[in-house]
Amino acid sequence: MSEECLICGSPLEYLDRDESMECAVCHKKEGSKTRCVNGHYVCNACHTQGMDAVIGLCLGEQSKNPIAILERMMALPFCHMHGPEHHVLVGAALLTAYRNAGGELDLPAALQEMYSRGKDVPGGACGFWGACGAGISAGIFASIVSKATPLAEESFGLAHRMTSRALESIGRVGGPRCCKRDSYFSILTAIDFAAENWGVVMERPEIVCQHAAQNNQCIGKRCPFSAARHGKGAAVETEKLYYADPFLKAFTAQVLSCEEAKDGWMVVLDATAFYPEGGGQPADHGTLNGIAVTDVRERDGVIRHLCAAPLPAGEMAEGRIDFDRRFDFMQQHSGEHIVSGILCGRHHCDNVGFHIGRDLVTIDFNAVLSEEDVREVERMANRYIWEDHALEVSYPSPDQLAQLEYRSKKELSGQVRIVAWPGADCCACCGTHVQRSGQVGMVKLLSCQKFRDGVRIEMAAGGRALGQFTTLCGQNTQISQLLSAKAEATAAAVERLQREAYELRGRIAALEEGDFARKAAQYAGAGDVLLIEGAMSSESVRKLCGAVQESCGGRCVVFAGEDGRYQYAASHPEGDLRPLAKALNGALDGRGGGKPAFVQGSVQASAEAIRAFWDSQCSEGHSRGE
């Protein structure tokens, strides 16, 4: 499968600035700009788990060919299509081949140093730092070989020249990033650099990439390592049956090739009804001769089917589409076109993002919209759908295209396919659509939130809209039964409950305030005070602590909770409580902190352990309350 998110396989998105994210594997929280469209984030450590195996592999290598060594490392389970593991692999392959070609090097120590330095170069450095980690890895290789330090002279320059030459070779081709391509560029540049500067000649092979099928963003013939540019693996474009009949559920075609891939077998047919992922629409699933097809990708006009088992080349294959999945995607895609066309026409803006997710469709617009704007577009879109207009698909000539007003999110080249819903939308699109607007059923715009310089709308069409309505009606029915309210009056009933709850909170706060004042009076002039109370809100803990501290004149620490889990607050205006908080957290398995005069947090400890800690902190004669 073409790799994106390691958790769900969805495309990645790159943010403008760091956001706090939790790793979906180890649950560590840290800042990052990268996650999948479903919100999954995997930290560098989890992404590269098992990478230390490269040291053992390299120490057993005899090859002088760093590309061959790299390919063997990239075949290990920890290595993905893209990822920060390449920031170690490039330098490790170069160090190994350099030593095997006669270079003077303590290879075990050098590999350990390479691993230590390379793993700290984060994923996404190519875009966010302007320095690809593979190119940096080649620079680290030169730094280790030349023993460069920040204060060195000649070796300092060598390391920087190596890095700059690698980055220059990567930059000439441009993006989007490909960790395999950029690793190849970096190694080839380093091979020449090592021969020029140290007289060590490593083997320099011709590279024909075998990873294109796993790369969602492969640049095809723009890449100097592509099979097509080397006259290898070129194939006739696949006949696209899904354009001739998007409702075709079964077909027969000849198997042209079958190659083992990382997650199965890549099968190429002479014709297919399987739609490959593209234009915001996910790939079709189904079977070929009963074998599961789990992903479909297109590159240079050739469609590749990821299958769970091999299919012999030359044989005929019977394909069956998961049509429930296909029809759902067609409803969502056609519904999105109708909504986007009407919205962009009314508000003179652009659709700048579109994704069909597992449950909902998201559409991004570069305009600010009000709730009434969204509701009016929804009414117009549904009216258009119910009028049951026919879809029009055309392939205009360049001259015709130049005269045509149509939507497109990017510059287009070659033959352009225009999908039009007359009177609503005209758009360049490669996706599959229903044949009449009535087949969309309905659209429901579920939310509209500010997103970057515009808005993001969540939408459901057809069967998904019905599913959303059924779920929401079920929830509303439960609420109406719980509140003994009519289904159409649940909002008013909830508002009534909120008012009652607000009034009760006010009464509770008044009672608490009186209770806290009485407690505070008991400890007037008592000095340091410890209180262990039952569970209460964090705000109440702070209020009680403040009231008692004002009365006792010393330190006041309040613990509130039960079953070994307590919140705490400590106050003393004239002291620094941070050392106490640090000791408390260490002794009682706690977390928290604050300012010199006030700290707060939580602990996982028993009341007895809390008392014992307090006794150890307080001198003889200080008061204790419980």
Solvent accessible surface area in square Angstrom, and as a share of the most:
residue,aa,sasa,rsa
1,M,72,0.32
2,S,1,0.01
3,E,28,0.13
4,E,16,0.07
5,C,9,0.06
6,L,65,0.32
7,I,77,0.39
8,C,38,0.23
9,G,24,0.23
10,S,18,0.11
11,P,41,0.26
12,L,52,0.26
13,E,34,0.15
14,Y,91,0.35
15,L,17,0.08
16,D,106,0.55
17,R,172,0.63
18,D,83,0.43
19,E,75,0.34
20,S,97,0.62
21,M,15,0.07
22,E,78,0.35
23,C,0,0.00
24,A,40,0.31
25,V,77,0.45
26,C,62,0.37
27,H,117,0.52
28,K,92,0.39
29,K,142,0.60
30,E,58,0.26
31,G,48,0.46
32,S,16,0.10
33,K,51,0.22
34,T,32,0.19
35,R,62,0.22
36,C,0,0.00
37,V,53,0.30
38,N,68,0.35
39,G,47,0.45
40,H,58,0.26
41,Y,20,0.08
42,V,27,0.15
43,C,1,0.01
44,N,50,0.25
45,A,66,0.51
46,C,27,0.16
47,H,29,0.13
48,T,17,0.10
49,Q,136,0.60
50,G,39,0.37
51,M,3,0.02
52,D,85,0.44
53,A,54,0.42
54,V,1,0.01
55,I,30,0.15
56,G,51,0.49
57,L,47,0.23
58,C,0,0.00
59,L,73,0.36
60,G,58,0.56
61,E,17,0.08
62,Q,149,0.66
63,S,27,0.17
64,K,93,0.39
65,N,22,0.12
66,P,0,0.00
67,I,11,0.05
68,A,27,0.21
69,I,0,0.00
70,L,0,0.00
71,E,58,0.26
72,R,108,0.39
73,M,0,0.00
74,M,10,0.05
75,A,83,0.64
76,L,45,0.22
77,P,119,0.75
78,F,14,0.06
79,C,1,0.00
80,H,37,0.16
81,M,6,0.03
82,H,19,0.09
83,G,10,0.10
84,P,7,0.05
85,E,0,0.00
86,H,1,0.00
87,H,11,0.05
88,V,1,0.01
89,L,0,0.00
90,V,0,0.00
91,G,0,0.00
92,A,1,0.01
93,A,0,0.00
94,L,0,0.00
95,L,0,0.00
96,T,0,0.00
97,A,0,0.00
98,Y,11,0.04
99,R,75,0.27
100,N,27,0.14
101,A,25,0.20
102,G,61,0.58
103,G,7,0.07
104,E,161,0.72
105,L,41,0.20
106,D,94,0.49
107,L,1,0.01
108,P,71,0.45
109,A,56,0.43
110,A,6,0.04
111,L,2,0.01
112,Q,95,0.42
113,E,68,0.31
114,M,1,0.00
115,Y,45,0.17
116,S,49,0.32
117,R,85,0.31
118,G,0,0.00
119,K,86,0.36
120,D,102,0.53
121,V,14,0.08
122,P,39,0.25
123,G,33,0.32
124,G,20,0.19
125,A,2,0.01
126,C,50,0.30
127,G,62,0.59
128,F,75,0.31
129,W,154,0.54
130,G,61,0.59
131,A,20,0.16
132,C,15,0.09
133,G,1,0.01
134,A,2,0.01
135,G,0,0.00
136,I,36,0.18
137,S,1,0.00
138,A,0,0.00
139,G,5,0.05
140,I,19,0.10
141,F,0,0.00
142,A,0,0.00
143,S,16,0.10
144,I,22,0.11
145,V,17,0.10
146,S,23,0.15
147,K,164,0.70
148,A,17,0.13
149,T,73,0.42
150,P,120,0.75
151,L,167,0.83
152,A,31,0.24
153,E,158,0.71
154,E,137,0.61
155,S,15,0.10
156,F,83,0.35
157,G,21,0.21
158,L,12,0.06
159,A,11,0.09
160,H,107,0.48
161,R,121,0.44
162,M,0,0.00
163,T,31,0.18
164,S,62,0.40
165,R,88,0.32
166,A,0,0.00
167,L,45,0.23
168,E,95,0.43
169,S,9,0.06
170,I,21,0.11
171,G,53,0.51
172,R,169,0.62
173,V,37,0.21
174,G,30,0.28
175,G,43,0.41
176,P,65,0.41
177,R,47,0.17
178,C,9,0.05
179,C,21,0.13
180,K,6,0.03
181,R,8,0.03
182,D,5,0.03
183,S,0,0.00
184,Y,0,0.00
185,F,25,0.10
186,S,0,0.00
187,I,0,0.00
188,L,21,0.10
189,T,19,0.11
190,A,0,0.00
191,I,6,0.03
192,D,50,0.26
193,F,1,0.01
194,A,0,0.00
195,A,39,0.30
196,E,111,0.50
197,N,58,0.30
198,W,63,0.22
199,G,58,0.56
200,V,14,0.08
201,V,110,0.63
202,M,5,0.02
203,E,90,0.41
204,R,130,0.47
205,P,39,0.24
206,E,126,0.56
207,I,12,0.06
208,V,28,0.16
209,C,21,0.12
210,Q,136,0.60
211,H,34,0.15
212,A,18,0.14
213,A,20,0.15
214,Q,17,0.07
215,N,11,0.06
216,N,42,0.22
217,Q,58,0.26
218,C,36,0.22
219,I,24,0.12
220,G,4,0.04
221,K,125,0.53
222,R,123,0.45
223,C,11,0.06
224,P,42,0.26
225,F,13,0.05
226,S,12,0.08
227,A,26,0.20
228,A,32,0.25
229,R,133,0.49
230,H,54,0.24
231,G,64,0.62
232,K,104,0.44
233,G,63,0.61
234,A,76,0.59
235,A,50,0.39
236,V,121,0.70
237,E,116,0.52
238,T,6,0.04
239,E,105,0.47
240,K,56,0.24
241,L,33,0.16
242,Y,4,0.01
243,Y,59,0.23
244,A,93,0.72
245,D,55,0.28
246,P,18,0.11
247,F,51,0.21
248,L,51,0.25
249,K,112,0.48
250,A,38,0.29
251,F,18,0.07
252,T,86,0.50
253,A,3,0.02
254,Q,67,0.30
255,V,2,0.01
256,L,77,0.38
257,S,39,0.25
258,C,37,0.22
259,E,112,0.50
260,E,135,0.60
261,A,19,0.15
262,K,100,0.42
263,D,82,0.43
264,G,11,0.10
265,W,70,0.24
266,M,10,0.04
267,V,0,0.00
268,V,10,0.06
269,L,0,0.00
270,D,60,0.31
271,A,10,0.08
272,T,0,0.00
273,A,0,0.00
274,F,0,0.00
275,Y,4,0.02
276,P,5,0.03
277,E,56,0.25
278,G,22,0.21
279,G,50,0.48
280,G,26,0.25
281,Q,1,0.00
282,P,29,0.18
283,A,4,0.03
284,D,1,0.00
285,H,59,0.26
286,G,14,0.14
287,T,44,0.25
288,L,0,0.00
289,N,69,0.35
290,G,65,0.63
291,I,38,0.19
292,A,44,0.34
293,V,2,0.01
294,T,56,0.32
295,D,9,0.04
296,V,0,0.00
297,R,36,0.13
298,E,70,0.31
299,R,49,0.18
300,D,75,0.39
301,G,12,0.11
302,V,6,0.04
303,I,0,0.00
304,R,36,0.13
305,H,0,0.00
306,L,2,0.01
307,C,1,0.01
308,A,63,0.49
309,A,34,0.26
310,P,68,0.43
311,L,7,0.04
312,P,76,0.48
313,A,65,0.51
314,G,46,0.45
315,E,88,0.39
316,M,108,0.48
317,A,1,0.00
318,E,76,0.34
319,G,0,0.00
320,R,135,0.49
321,I,15,0.07
322,D,61,0.32
323,F,35,0.15
324,D,120,0.62
325,R,66,0.24
326,R,0,0.00
327,F,57,0.24
328,D,33,0.17
329,F,12,0.05
330,M,0,0.00
331,Q,17,0.08
332,Q,0,0.00
333,H,3,0.01
334,S,0,0.00
335,G,0,0.00
336,E,5,0.02
337,H,4,0.02
338,I,0,0.00
339,V,0,0.00
340,S,0,0.00
341,G,9,0.09
342,I,18,0.09
343,L,0,0.00
344,C,12,0.07
345,G,51,0.49
346,R,115,0.42
347,H,52,0.23
348,H,168,0.75
349,C,15,0.09
350,D,80,0.42
351,N,6,0.03
352,V,85,0.49
353,G,16,0.15
354,F,25,0.11
355,H,41,0.18
356,I,2,0.01
357,G,13,0.13
358,R,186,0.68
359,D,96,0.50
360,L,41,0.21
361,V,0,0.00
362,T,32,0.19
363,I,0,0.00
364,D,13,0.07
365,F,3,0.01
366,N,71,0.36
367,A,18,0.14
368,V,123,0.71
369,L,17,0.08
370,S,57,0.37
371,E,106,0.48
372,E,104,0.47
373,D,41,0.22
374,V,2,0.01
375,R,56,0.20
376,E,47,0.21
377,V,1,0.00
378,E,18,0.08
379,R,108,0.40
380,M,51,0.23
381,A,0,0.00
382,N,12,0.06
383,R,127,0.46
384,Y,18,0.07
385,I,0,0.00
386,W,169,0.59
387,E,102,0.46
388,D,55,0.28
389,H,57,0.25
390,A,47,0.36
391,L,35,0.17
392,E,99,0.44
393,V,63,0.36
394,S,53,0.34
395,Y,110,0.42
396,P,16,0.10
397,S,46,0.30
398,P,114,0.72
399,D,114,0.59
400,Q,113,0.50
401,L,30,0.15
402,A,82,0.63
403,Q,156,0.69
404,L,68,0.34
405,E,158,0.71
406,Y,67,0.25
407,R,45,0.16
408,S,50,0.32
409,K,117,0.50
410,K,152,0.64
411,E,173,0.77
412,L,67,0.33
413,S,107,0.69
414,G,71,0.68
415,Q,122,0.54
416,V,10,0.06
417,R,28,0.10
418,I,3,0.02
419,V,0,0.00
420,A,16,0.12
421,W,0,0.00
422,P,51,0.32
423,G,88,0.85
424,A,13,0.10
425,D,12,0.06
426,C,31,0.19
427,C,11,0.06
428,A,19,0.14
429,C,17,0.10
430,C,58,0.34
431,G,0,0.00
432,T,1,0.01
433,H,3,0.02
434,V,0,0.00
435,Q,86,0.38
436,R,105,0.38
437,S,0,0.00
438,G,31,0.30
439,Q,65,0.29
440,V,0,0.00
441,G,34,0.33
442,M,74,0.33
443,V,0,0.00
444,K,74,0.31
445,L,2,0.01
446,L,53,0.26
447,S,35,0.22
448,C,37,0.22
449,Q,122,0.54
450,K,164,0.69
451,F,47,0.20
452,R,131,0.48
453,D,131,0.68
454,G,2,0.02
455,V,7,0.04
456,R,70,0.26
457,I,0,0.00
458,E,56,0.25
459,M,0,0.00
460,A,0,0.00
461,A,0,0.00
462,G,9,0.09
463,G,47,0.45
464,R,32,0.12
465,A,3,0.02
466,L,115,0.57
467,G,35,0.34
468,Q,50,0.22
469,F,129,0.54
470,T,84,0.49
471,T,83,0.48
472,L,99,0.49
473,C,53,0.32
474,G,32,0.31
475,Q,96,0.43
476,N,45,0.23
477,T,63,0.37
478,Q,101,0.45
479,I,66,0.34
480,S,11,0.07
481,Q,130,0.58
482,L,148,0.74
483,L,37,0.18
484,S,108,0.69
485,A,24,0.19
486,K,149,0.63
487,A,54,0.42
488,E,146,0.65
489,A,39,0.30
490,T,14,0.08
491,A,72,0.56
492,A,62,0.48
493,A,3,0.03
494,V,57,0.33
495,E,94,0.42
496,R,101,0.37
497,L,75,0.37
498,Q,112,0.50
499,R,140,0.51
500,E,75,0.34
501,A,37,0.28
502,Y,156,0.59
503,E,110,0.49
504,L,91,0.45
505,R,143,0.52
506,G,43,0.42
507,R,164,0.60
508,I,97,0.49
509,A,43,0.33
510,A,65,0.51
511,L,133,0.66
512,E,46,0.20
513,E,126,0.56
514,G,28,0.27
515,D,53,0.28
516,F,11,0.05
517,A,59,0.46
518,R,152,0.56
519,K,45,0.19
520,A,10,0.08
521,A,72,0.55
522,Q,131,0.58
523,Y,34,0.13
524,A,72,0.56
525,G,68,0.65
526,A,28,0.22
527,G,23,0.22
528,D,11,0.05
529,V,0,0.00
530,L,0,0.00
531,L,2,0.01
532,I,25,0.13
533,E,32,0.14
534,G,48,0.47
535,A,75,0.58
536,M,42,0.19
537,S,65,0.42
538,S,54,0.35
539,E,92,0.41
540,S,9,0.06
541,V,3,0.01
542,R,92,0.34
543,K,105,0.44
544,L,1,0.00
545,C,0,0.00
546,G,27,0.26
547,A,31,0.24
548,V,0,0.00
549,Q,13,0.06
550,E,148,0.66
551,S,33,0.21
552,C,3,0.02
553,G,58,0.56
554,G,9,0.09
555,R,48,0.18
556,C,0,0.00
557,V,1,0.01
558,V,0,0.00
559,F,3,0.01
560,A,1,0.01
561,G,12,0.12
562,E,109,0.49
563,D,134,0.69
564,G,23,0.22
565,R,156,0.57
566,Y,21,0.08
567,Q,63,0.28
568,Y,3,0.01
569,A,1,0.00
570,A,1,0.01
571,S,14,0.09
572,H,38,0.17
573,P,87,0.55
574,E,160,0.72
575,G,26,0.25
576,D,72,0.37
577,L,3,0.02
578,R,119,0.44
579,P,87,0.55
580,L,12,0.06
581,A,3,0.03
582,K,160,0.68
583,A,41,0.32
584,L,3,0.02
585,N,28,0.14
586,G,67,0.65
587,A,65,0.50
588,L,8,0.04
589,D,95,0.49
590,G,15,0.14
591,R,200,0.73
592,G,44,0.43
593,G,31,0.30
594,G,48,0.46
595,K,153,0.65
596,P,56,0.35
597,A,38,0.29
598,F,59,0.25
599,V,1,0.01
600,Q,75,0.33
601,G,22,0.21
602,S,51,0.33
603,V,2,0.01
604,Q,100,0.45
605,A,14,0.11
606,S,51,0.33
607,A,18,0.14
608,E,117,0.53
609,A,39,0.30
610,I,1,0.00
611,R,70,0.25
612,A,63,0.49
613,F,19,0.08
614,W,5,0.02
615,D,73,0.38
616,S,85,0.55
617,Q,70,0.31
618,C,23,0.14
619,S,71,0.45
620,E,172,0.77
621,G,82,0.79
622,H,83,0.37
623,S,36,0.23
624,R,111,0.40
625,G,4,0.04
626,E,94,0.42
